[in-house]
Amino acid sequence: MLIEGGLLVLFGLLFGSFLNVLILRIPKEESIVFPGSHCTSCNKKLKWWHNIPILSWLILGGKCHYCKASISIQYPIIEFMTALLFGVIYYKVGNITYAFIAGLVFALLLGLSLIDLRYKAVPDSLNLAALTLAIFASPMIVTNLVNALLYAGGFALLRFYVSYAVKKEALGEADIMIAATIGAMVGLKLGALAIFLSAIIALPVFMIIKDKDLEVPFIPFLALALFIVYMFDQFFIEVLEKLYG
């Protein structure tokens, strides 16, 4: 078990490095393959030892080996967070296959959250990848698919009603796909709880900026709430049973 967990954490580090590439390039509609890893300031190609997750940033002192331009601390943070995601999910699930898939789902949601925060946009490619993987993140594939479809349909219907009521477009396609991912990952009851929790988490932020003309991305709150409910699902199930019997 320790070896499997260690392998997943190591994979998380490596995938976190790749996730940084996705976060940086996909919103700009750039290839994630070509050109290879390079400094965004001087464009010089990086050597292999410049790309070791976390360690390279520390060894280089957060600066490019060639031009000494600062390297964003986002890189090691994302790598660490992704490795941590795979580790704690494996600790919860105990099955390397399903922990691997669930880890990928939450890693992609992490990437989507960063992109949403930075660009106020949500790439369909990453969103659909997260949704597809979520369906296979547990043995109950058919149930996961049904839950995903129910949440997607429910949110699509809600979108029509809300958009009609406020006389403008509300709830984008990205929100519908995230809702479907939530349904696939934790089911109908816990999914509703995750969405409610995301609103509670987001409320202080919206209260702070209510008098400012700022657009707040909601996907980071949905992703965080889903992760909390997923990790502590038994606790929330017991809470719901006590409330509703």
N, C-alpha and C positions, 0 to 999 in steps of 0.2 A: 504494500500500500504506500509506503514511504517512497519507494522508487518510482511508482506510477505518478504520485503527486509531484515529485521532483521533476519528472519528465514534462509534466503539464506546465509547471511553473517555467521551466526552461523554454518550452514552446511559446508560452505567453510572452516572455521577453522578446523572442524573435518576432512573434506576430505583432507585438507592440511597435517594433521598429518598422515593420511593413505598414502598420496602421498609420503611422506618422506620414508615410508616403501617400496613402489614400487621402488623409485629411488635407494634405498640402496640394495634391495634384488634381483630384477629381473635381472639386468646385471650379477649377480653372480649365477643365476639360483637356487636361494634359494626359499623355500616356503614363501609365504607372510602371512601365517597363523601360521605355527609352525616353530620354537618355538615362544612363545609370546614375547611381548616387553621386551627387556633385554639390559643391558649395553654392548656395543661392546668391552669394555676393560676388565671388570671383569666377564661378562656373567651372573651377578645376575639378577633375574627377577624383573622388575620394578613394583612398587605399582601403584594403580589407580591414585593417586595424582601426580605421576611422569609424567603422560601422558596428563595433561591438556594443550591444545594448548597455546603456548606463555607463559602463566602464570607459568607453571612448570619450564621452562627454566629460567625465571626471579627469581622465588623463590629459585631455586637451585643454582643460581649464575653461570649458565652455566657449572656446574660440576656434576658428578655422585654423588648421595646421599651416595653411599657405598665406592667407591674407589677414589673419588674426581678427576677422570680423566675428562678432558675438553670435553664438549658436543658441537659439531659443531654449530655455529650460523646459519648454513643452516636451521636447524629445525624450529626455530621461523620465519625466513625470508620466507620460503616456506609457512608456515601456514598463515602468514599475507598476502602474495601476493595472495594466493588462496582465502582467505576471501574477499580481495579487488576486485578480478576478479568477483566473484559472485555478489558483491554489485554494481559495476559499470555497469555490463551487465544487471542486473535487472533494474537499473535506465534508461538504454537505451531502453530495450525491453518492460518493463512494464507488461509482462505476466510471471507469476511465472513458468509455465511449460516450456516454451521455454527458459527462462533465466536459468533455472536449467540445461537443456540439453546443451545449449551453454556454460554455466559455466564449465560443465564437460569437454567439448571439449577443451577449452582453458587451463583448469587445467592439462589435460593430455598432451597437447602440451608443457606446462611449464615443466612437468616431463620429457618429451622426450628431451627437450632442455638441461636440466641439465645432463641427461644421455649421450647425444651426446657430450656435453662439456667435461665430465669427462672420458668417456670410448670410445669415438669415435665409438659408436654403437647405433643402434636404435631398440629396441625390437618390433617385429611384433605385439605382444599382445596388447601393448599400442597404437601402430600406427593404427591398425585395429579397436580398440575400439573407438578412436577419429574419424576415418572416418565414422564408422557406426552411431555414435551419431550425427555427422554433418549432415547426411541426414535427421534426424528428428528434427533439430534445428530450423525449421520454419514450417509454415503450408504447404508450397509448397514442399511436400516430393518427388513427382515424378520429378519435375523440379530440385530439389537438387540432386537426383539420376542421372539424365541425365547429369547435369553439372559435377558431380563427374566422371562419366564414360568418358565424353569428355576430361577432363583434364588428367585422368589416361591414356587414349589412346594417347593423344597428347604427353605427357611426355615419354611414352614408345617408341613412334616413334622417338622422339627427341633423346632418349637414344641410339637407334640403329645408327642413323646418326652420332652423336657426337663420339660414341665409334669407329665407322669405321674411322672417320676423324682423331682422335688422336691416333689410334692404341692401345687403352687400354680401359678398362671398365670405362664408365662415367655415372653418374647419377644412383644411386642404386635403388633398389626396394623401399626403405624407402622414397626416394624423390618422387617417383611416387605416393605413398599413401598420402604423405603430399600435393602434388599438387591436388589430388582428394578431399582431405579435404577442401582445399582452394576453389575449384570450388563449392563444396556443401554449404559452409558457405556464400560466397559473390557473386556467379554467375560468368559468363564468363568474362564480361568486368572488373569488380572490381577485379576479380581473377588475370587477367593479370596485372592490376595495382599493386596489392599486390606483385606479383613476381618481377616486375620491381623495386618497392620500396625496397624490400629485398636486391636487388643487390646494390642499392644506399647506404643503411645502412651498408652493408658489405664492400663496397669499401674502406673506410679508413683503416679498419682492414687488408685487403689484401695488401694495399699499404705499410703498416707498416712492414708486414712480408714477402714482396715479395722476399727479398734477404736471407730469412731464410728458412731452411728446416723444415717447420712446416705445419701440416695439420689442416685446420680450418673447424670445423663443420658448415654446412650451415643451419641446421634446426632451430637453435635459431633465425636467421635473418628472415627466412620464417615465423616463428610463431609470431615474433614481428610485422612484416609488416602486416600480416593477422589481428592481433588484432587492429592495428591502422586503417586499412581500414574498418574493421567491425564496430568499434566504431564511426567512422566519415564518414560512407558510404554516407550520404546525401551530405556532402561537396564534396566528390570525384565525386559523380554523377553529381553535378552541374559543376564541373571543366571539366569533360569529355563532357558534353553537350555544354559548351562554346567553347571547342576546336574543336569538331566534329559536333556540331549542332544536 
